[in-house]
Every structure is written in structure tokens, then in C-alpha cells.
Amino acid sequence: MTPLPYISGIWVICLAILITCGGCSSPQTTRYGYIDTTGKMQIEPRFLQSESFKDGRARVEFDVPPILLLAKRGGYIDKQGRVIDNVPLAKGLYSFCVGPRGETKWGFRDETGKTVVEPQYEWAQRFYDGLCAVKKDGKWGYIDQSGHMVIEPQIHSSWADHFSEGLAGFESSGKYGFIDKTGAPIIKPQFEEVSEFHDGVAVVGIDGKHGVIDKSGHMLISPRFQKIANFDRGLAKASIGGKNVWIDKNGTVVTDLILASTGGVSKVPRWSEIGGKYGLKDASGNQLLEPQFNDARRFSEGLAAVKVGESWGFVDTSGKVVVQPQFLSVSDFSEGLAAVEVRAR
């Protein structure tokens, strides 16, 4: 780094303020890092938010003192935890932001790190299904991967859903529906809440209950569940009557969950639920783990997240606990790493 030839009075004042208030860092009491499949912390917890790795990079929010007005608060890191800036990335556009929280502006860089869209948006999401939601003047629109605005900012909402399987949720007068990639409403606003489409269906809420619709808006499962997670390979976790269950697209409860793959039943173990606790069976039905987990997820890259009390860890397909439950929250493994949340030191 080239040394500054002098330090002006304003920099002395700023430095004094930073020292006095400890940098005025975020009051958030947790941080996110990344572990490998052995549970070793590969990227130390120092981020306010984090997302899963995709194509060798992950989007994170940095813990930047608000006094640093031009500091970048969000961006991407590689698998060594290094900030990706002016280095080659995969093809496309990637968002970055500058400014303090509450006054942050988002822009976009291309695969070489060159700024293509100057910071101007109040918020920018990731690209999904070829489009990225951006917020300007309090309204949401969508840009394509060239930076061109394909759906002008017109959606008044605190948040915009990303596109998934060609459709995105939108809000109008307190009700939610779906638009296509031209911005045309395909399913009129009629629901209290909606999820994105997964596996050809979306979860919708009516009168505090949840059901499932297809892409035409036809109700496949009438709203009767307290919660329904996203469907994957024909199954979803749901809650009804205070009990966690797995259901198929007809709303039928599957009592002995086989983790199926496209084309038939896989050799991956199955979770079984007894009395609100999850245990693990092999493909033949032999018990690998007695019911003991408060929650359990599907396997991803050979590991499944499990919850004991309020802490999350991971088990492998043999039922061995390979990462002891110790984290406040975890993502599924992606490209050999999983995001984990811990209390800030």
C-alpha cells in the first residue's frame, strides 16, 4: 500500500471517532462463516449475511463501520474467503454496494470486475432464472444479465421475489400473485403470501393456512397446513396440528420418508418421524439412528443438517454425526462448503 504523504485534519477527526466508538460496527450479535465437510472452519465468521457457494463464489455482507461512507458493504468471496473484486468471475453481472447502512446504493460489475451499472439502486438481489430484482425510488423492477431493465420498476413492496421456473411473486393492494418475465400478471393477486415455484408448484397462504398451486393457479392442496416448505422431487416438509410431517403433491402425509431421486428410489437413507423426533433408516428400512433430532433436512453432497435443541450439525449417510450440533443456523452443503451462523466474539 502506498503511504499517504500527509494526514489532513478531517482524517484525524475520523480516526479519532473510529477509535472512540470502536468503528461504530453493527450491533448484530451473530456472524456467518463457512465450514468444510469435516466441520473445520474454512472461512472465519466475519459476515453479517452469507449465501451458499455457486460457481466458486458466495455473496456476503461485510461488517463495515457505518462511518466509512464509501465502503463496500456487500459483494462476493471465493472459497479462500478473499473478496472478489477486479478478478475474472464467471460470465454475467454481479452486484456490489457502497455507502453506510440506510444509504447503501447497489451497482453491477461484469466478469472482469469492470463496473457496468453504477451504484444507483436501493437494493439488488442475485440473478435467478436470468433476471435480477432491483429497487429504485421505492419500486421494484428486474434487469437482465446485460444490465438492461426488462421490467420497469413498478412493484410497490418491501421485498420482491426472485424468478423461479419462469415466474415471480408480486404484491398488489396487500395480496400476492405471480408475473412472468415480461411483467404480465399470470396469476392474479389473491393470496396472503406466496413462495417461489419449485418442482412445478408454489406454496400459498389464505386465512393463515397454507396450500399449494400449480403454474396455472390451480389449487392442488387446499390451505389446511400451518406451514409447507418448498417441494423437492415430489415431497415437502409441512406442519399440521402442531406436528411436522412430509407430504406429496396431493397433500397425502408420507409417514416413512424415502429420499427419492429422479428416476426412482435412491440408496440415500430415509428420515422417519416419531413423536416429533427424527431418526434415520437405511434404504432397506434398518434403523441407523434412533429418533433424536428436533429437525432434519435432506442430504446434500452426502451430508444432512440436523438440529438438537437449538443447535445445528450434520450427519452422513451412515448415520454418523460428522459435525456436532453447535451452530445457530446452517445452510446445506454446496461445492464442499456450508454457511454457518455463530455468536459474535
C-alpha positions as CSV (number, residue, x, y, z in Angstrom):
1,M,0.0,0.0,0.0
2,T,1.4,3.4,-0.9
3,P,1.8,5.6,2.2
4,L,-0.2,8.8,2.5
5,P,2.1,11.8,2.1
6,Y,0.1,13.6,4.9
7,I,-2.9,13.2,7.2
8,S,-5.4,16.0,6.9
9,G,-7.4,17.3,9.9
10,I,-10.6,15.6,8.7
11,W,-8.8,12.2,8.6
12,V,-7.5,12.8,12.2
13,I,-11.1,13.5,13.3
14,C,-12.4,10.4,11.5
15,L,-9.7,8.3,13.0
16,A,-10.4,9.6,16.5
17,I,-14.1,8.8,16.1
18,L,-13.3,5.3,14.9
19,I,-11.1,4.6,17.9
20,T,-13.6,6.2,20.3
21,C,-16.7,4.2,19.2
22,G,-14.8,1.1,18.1
23,G,-15.6,1.7,14.5
24,C,-19.3,2.0,15.2
25,S,-19.7,-1.5,13.9
26,S,-23.0,-3.3,13.5
27,P,-24.8,-4.2,16.8
28,Q,-25.7,-7.6,15.2
29,T,-24.7,-10.3,17.7
30,T,-24.0,-13.1,15.2
31,R,-21.7,-13.6,12.3
32,Y,-21.5,-16.1,9.4
33,G,-18.6,-18.2,8.2
34,Y,-18.1,-21.4,6.2
35,I,-17.2,-25.0,7.2
36,D,-16.0,-27.9,5.2
37,T,-17.5,-31.4,5.3
38,T,-15.3,-32.3,8.3
39,G,-16.7,-29.4,10.3
40,K,-13.5,-27.4,10.1
41,M,-14.0,-23.6,9.8
42,Q,-12.5,-22.8,6.4
43,I,-13.7,-19.1,6.3
44,E,-13.8,-17.5,9.7
45,P,-17.2,-16.0,10.8
46,R,-17.0,-12.3,9.9
47,F,-20.0,-11.6,7.7
48,L,-23.4,-10.2,8.6
49,Q,-25.1,-12.3,6.0
50,S,-24.0,-15.1,3.7
51,E,-25.3,-17.3,0.9
52,S,-24.3,-20.7,-0.5
53,F,-21.4,-21.1,-2.9
54,K,-22.2,-21.3,-6.6
55,D,-19.6,-21.4,-9.4
56,G,-16.9,-20.9,-6.8
57,R,-18.2,-17.7,-5.2
58,A,-20.7,-16.7,-2.5
59,R,-22.4,-13.5,-1.8
60,V,-21.9,-11.9,1.6
61,E,-22.5,-8.8,3.6
62,F,-19.4,-7.3,5.2
63,D,-19.3,-5.8,8.7
64,V,-18.2,-2.3,7.7
65,P,-18.3,0.6,10.1
66,P,-21.1,2.9,9.0
67,I,-18.8,5.9,9.3
68,L,-16.9,4.7,6.3
69,L,-19.4,6.2,3.9
70,L,-17.9,4.8,0.7
71,A,-17.1,1.4,2.0
72,K,-18.4,-1.6,0.1
73,R,-21.0,-3.4,2.3
74,G,-21.8,-6.3,0.0
75,G,-20.1,-8.4,-2.6
76,Y,-18.6,-11.8,-3.3
77,I,-15.9,-14.0,-1.9
78,D,-14.0,-17.0,-3.2
79,K,-13.5,-20.3,-1.3
80,Q,-10.5,-18.9,0.5
81,G,-12.6,-16.1,1.8
82,R,-10.9,-13.5,-0.4
83,V,-13.0,-10.7,-1.7
84,I,-13.6,-11.0,-5.4
85,D,-13.1,-7.5,-6.9
86,N,-11.1,-6.9,-10.1
87,V,-10.5,-10.5,-10.9
88,P,-12.2,-12.7,-13.5
89,L,-15.5,-14.1,-12.5
90,A,-18.0,-16.4,-14.3
91,K,-19.9,-14.9,-17.1
92,G,-22.6,-12.4,-16.1
93,L,-23.2,-9.4,-13.8
94,Y,-22.6,-9.4,-10.1
95,S,-23.9,-6.8,-7.6
96,F,-21.9,-4.7,-5.2
97,C,-22.8,-1.9,-2.9
98,V,-21.3,1.2,-1.4
99,G,-22.3,3.6,1.4
100,P,-23.5,3.2,5.0
101,R,-26.5,1.1,6.0
102,G,-29.6,3.0,5.3
103,E,-28.0,4.9,2.4
104,T,-26.5,2.0,0.5
105,K,-26.5,2.1,-3.3
106,W,-26.1,-1.0,-5.4
107,G,-24.5,-1.4,-8.8
108,F,-23.2,-4.2,-11.0
109,R,-19.8,-5.4,-12.3
110,D,-19.1,-7.7,-15.2
111,E,-17.0,-10.9,-15.3
112,T,-13.7,-8.8,-15.5
113,G,-14.6,-6.7,-12.4
114,K,-15.5,-3.7,-14.5
115,T,-18.4,-1.6,-13.3
116,V,-21.2,-1.9,-15.8
117,V,-24.0,-0.3,-13.8
118,E,-23.0,2.5,-11.4
119,P,-24.4,2.2,-7.9
120,Q,-27.9,3.6,-8.1
121,Y,-30.3,1.1,-6.7
122,E,-31.6,1.0,-3.2
123,W,-31.3,-2.8,-3.2
124,A,-30.3,-5.5,-5.6
125,Q,-30.8,-9.3,-5.3
126,R,-28.9,-12.1,-7.0
127,F,-29.7,-13.3,-10.5
128,Y,-32.2,-16.0,-10.6
129,D,-33.6,-17.5,-13.8
130,G,-31.7,-14.9,-15.8
131,L,-33.2,-11.9,-14.1
132,C,-32.3,-9.8,-11.0
133,A,-34.7,-7.8,-8.9
134,V,-33.6,-4.2,-8.2
135,K,-35.3,-1.4,-6.2
136,K,-35.3,2.2,-7.3
137,D,-37.4,5.1,-5.9
138,G,-39.2,2.6,-3.6
139,K,-40.3,0.4,-6.5
140,W,-39.0,-3.0,-7.8
141,G,-38.1,-3.9,-11.3
142,Y,-35.9,-6.5,-13.0
143,I,-32.7,-6.3,-15.1
144,D,-31.2,-9.0,-17.3
145,Q,-27.6,-10.0,-17.3
146,S,-26.6,-7.2,-19.7
147,G,-27.8,-4.7,-17.2
148,H,-30.9,-3.8,-19.3
149,M,-34.1,-3.1,-17.4
150,V,-36.6,-5.6,-18.8
151,I,-39.4,-5.0,-16.2
152,E,-39.5,-1.3,-15.3
153,P,-39.7,-0.5,-11.5
154,Q,-43.4,-0.7,-10.8
155,I,-43.9,-3.0,-7.9
156,H,-44.6,-1.2,-4.6
157,S,-43.4,-3.7,-1.9
158,S,-40.9,-4.0,0.8
159,W,-39.4,-7.0,-1.0
160,A,-39.5,-8.6,-4.5
161,D,-39.5,-12.3,-5.1
162,H,-36.9,-13.6,-7.5
163,F,-37.9,-15.5,-10.6
164,S,-38.0,-19.3,-10.4
165,E,-39.2,-21.6,-13.2
166,G,-40.3,-18.5,-15.2
167,L,-42.5,-16.9,-12.6
168,A,-42.0,-14.4,-9.7
169,G,-44.3,-13.4,-6.9
170,F,-45.6,-9.8,-6.7
171,E,-47.7,-7.8,-4.3
172,S,-50.7,-5.5,-5.1
173,S,-53.0,-4.0,-2.6
174,G,-51.9,-6.4,0.1
175,K,-52.4,-9.6,-2.0
176,Y,-49.9,-11.7,-3.8
177,G,-49.9,-13.2,-7.3
178,F,-47.3,-14.1,-10.0
179,I,-45.9,-12.3,-13.0
180,D,-44.0,-13.7,-16.0
181,K,-40.7,-12.4,-17.4
182,T,-42.5,-9.7,-19.4
183,G,-44.0,-8.3,-16.2
184,A,-47.5,-9.5,-17.1
185,P,-49.6,-10.9,-14.2
186,I,-50.2,-14.6,-14.9
187,I,-51.8,-15.5,-11.5
188,K,-53.8,-12.6,-10.2
189,P,-53.1,-11.3,-6.6
190,Q,-55.3,-13.3,-4.3
191,F,-53.1,-14.8,-1.6
192,E,-51.8,-13.5,1.7
193,E,-48.3,-14.9,0.9
194,V,-46.6,-17.0,-1.7
195,S,-43.3,-18.9,-2.1
196,E,-41.3,-19.2,-5.3
197,F,-42.1,-22.1,-7.7
198,H,-40.2,-25.3,-7.0
199,D,-40.8,-28.6,-8.6
200,G,-43.6,-27.1,-10.6
201,V,-45.6,-25.8,-7.6
202,A,-45.7,-22.9,-5.2
203,V,-46.9,-22.6,-1.6
204,V,-49.6,-20.0,-1.0
205,G,-51.3,-18.7,2.2
206,I,-55.0,-18.0,2.7
207,D,-56.6,-17.1,6.1
208,G,-53.4,-18.1,7.9
209,K,-53.3,-21.6,6.3
210,H,-51.1,-22.9,3.5
211,G,-51.8,-24.8,0.4
212,V,-50.2,-25.5,-3.0
213,I,-50.9,-24.3,-6.5
214,D,-49.5,-25.2,-10.0
215,K,-48.4,-22.7,-12.6
216,S,-51.9,-22.2,-13.9
217,G,-53.0,-21.1,-10.4
218,H,-55.0,-24.3,-9.8
219,M,-55.1,-25.3,-6.2
220,L,-53.5,-28.8,-5.8
221,I,-53.6,-28.8,-2.0
222,S,-56.3,-26.8,-0.2
223,P,-55.0,-24.4,2.5
224,R,-55.0,-26.5,5.7
225,F,-51.4,-26.7,6.8
226,Q,-49.7,-24.3,9.3
227,K,-46.5,-24.4,7.2
228,I,-45.3,-26.0,3.9
229,A,-41.7,-25.9,2.8
230,N,-40.6,-25.9,-0.9
231,F,-41.2,-29.1,-2.8
232,D,-38.3,-31.1,-4.0
233,R,-38.6,-34.3,-6.0
234,G,-42.3,-34.6,-5.2
235,L,-42.1,-34.1,-1.4
236,A,-42.2,-31.3,1.1
237,K,-42.0,-30.9,4.8
238,A,-45.2,-29.5,6.4
239,S,-46.8,-28.7,9.7
240,I,-50.4,-29.6,10.7
241,G,-51.9,-29.8,14.1
242,G,-48.6,-28.8,15.7
243,K,-46.9,-31.9,14.1
244,N,-44.2,-31.9,11.5
245,V,-44.9,-34.2,8.6
246,W,-43.8,-34.9,5.0
247,I,-46.4,-34.6,2.2
248,D,-46.7,-35.3,-1.5
249,K,-48.3,-33.1,-4.1
250,N,-51.7,-34.4,-3.3
251,G,-51.3,-33.4,0.3
252,T,-51.0,-37.0,1.4
253,V,-48.8,-37.5,4.5
254,V,-45.8,-39.7,3.9
255,T,-45.1,-41.4,7.2
256,D,-41.8,-43.2,6.3
257,L,-39.9,-40.7,4.1
258,I,-37.8,-42.2,1.3
259,L,-35.5,-39.6,-0.1
260,A,-36.2,-40.2,-3.8
261,S,-34.2,-39.1,-6.8
262,T,-35.4,-38.5,-10.3
263,G,-36.0,-41.9,-11.9
264,G,-36.6,-43.9,-8.8
265,V,-35.7,-44.5,-5.1
266,S,-32.1,-43.8,-4.3
267,K,-29.7,-45.5,-1.9
268,V,-29.8,-42.4,0.3
269,P,-31.3,-43.1,3.8
270,R,-34.7,-42.0,4.8
271,W,-35.8,-39.9,7.8
272,S,-38.6,-41.3,9.9
273,E,-40.5,-39.1,12.5
274,I,-41.8,-40.5,15.8
275,G,-43.3,-38.2,18.4
276,G,-41.8,-35.1,16.9
277,K,-38.2,-36.5,16.7
278,Y,-36.4,-37.6,13.6
279,G,-34.4,-40.8,13.2
280,L,-32.6,-42.3,10.2
281,K,-33.2,-45.6,8.4
282,D,-31.2,-47.1,5.5
283,A,-32.8,-47.9,2.1
284,S,-33.9,-51.3,3.5
285,G,-35.6,-49.8,6.5
286,N,-32.9,-50.7,9.1
287,Q,-32.6,-48.2,11.8
288,L,-29.3,-46.2,11.6
289,L,-30.2,-43.6,14.2
290,E,-32.9,-43.7,16.7
291,P,-35.3,-40.7,16.6
292,Q,-33.4,-37.9,18.4
293,F,-33.3,-34.8,16.3
294,N,-35.7,-31.9,16.6
295,D,-35.4,-31.2,12.9
296,A,-33.6,-32.8,9.9
297,R,-33.1,-31.9,6.2
298,R,-32.5,-33.8,3.0
299,F,-29.0,-34.9,2.1
300,S,-26.8,-32.6,0.1
301,E,-23.4,-33.7,-1.1
302,G,-23.6,-36.7,1.3
303,L,-24.5,-34.7,4.4
304,A,-27.8,-33.7,6.0
305,A,-28.3,-30.9,8.5
306,V,-29.8,-32.0,11.9
307,K,-31.0,-30.0,14.9
308,V,-30.6,-30.9,18.6
309,G,-32.3,-28.4,20.9
310,E,-31.4,-25.0,19.3
311,S,-28.1,-26.1,17.6
312,W,-27.4,-27.4,14.1
313,G,-24.9,-30.0,13.0
314,F,-24.5,-32.6,10.2
315,V,-24.8,-36.4,9.8
316,D,-23.6,-38.6,6.9
317,T,-25.5,-41.3,5.1
318,S,-24.3,-43.9,7.5
319,G,-25.9,-42.1,10.4
320,K,-22.6,-40.9,11.8
321,V,-22.6,-37.4,13.3
322,V,-19.7,-35.8,11.5
323,V,-20.3,-32.2,12.6
324,Q,-21.5,-31.9,16.2
325,P,-24.6,-29.7,16.6
326,Q,-23.1,-26.3,17.7
327,F,-24.3,-23.7,15.2
328,L,-27.3,-21.3,15.4
329,S,-28.2,-22.0,11.8
330,V,-26.6,-23.7,8.8
331,S,-27.1,-23.9,5.0
332,D,-26.9,-27.1,3.1
333,F,-23.5,-28.0,1.7
334,S,-22.8,-26.6,-1.8
335,E,-19.5,-27.1,-3.5
336,G,-18.0,-28.6,-0.4
337,L,-18.8,-25.7,2.0
338,A,-21.8,-24.8,4.2
339,A,-22.5,-21.4,5.7
340,V,-22.9,-21.4,9.5
341,E,-24.1,-18.8,12.0
342,V,-22.3,-18.3,15.3
343,R,-22.4,-15.8,18.1
344,A,-20.0,-12.9,17.6
345,R,-17.0,-12.9,19.8
